[in-house]
Amino acid sequence: MPDFKLLEKFGAITKGTIIIGDNIIVPGAPQYLEYFKTTALKDYKSVLYHQFIEYVQHIKDAVLVSEKL
């Protein structure tokens, strides 16, 4: 989240920029996920793709793909 906020602050994220957040569930990025589910709704179009951990097909994880509007 700190890196993402810095990119936003300095204008590195512009319309059409794709942001990919990996390992959203394991180990987890609760602040990042919450930000995109609440605060960022007006600025980003996001889709959460449920997957499994690489090389471990029994542990659920997710990837969040967001596009700056």
C-alpha positions, 0 to 999 in steps of 0.5 A: 500500500505505501508504494501504491500511494507514492505512485498515486501521489507523484502522478505515476498512475494515469488514466488507463494504468493497470495495477495488479495486486497479487497474493491478496488473500495469502499472505494477504493485503487487507488494507490494499483490498479494502482501499479498492473496495471502498475509497477507490471505487470512483477512480478505479475499475477493479476485478478480483480473480480467485486463484490458488497459491502458485505450486500449491493447488489447495490454498486459495488466493486472489489477484486484484486487477484495477484500471485507473479511470 
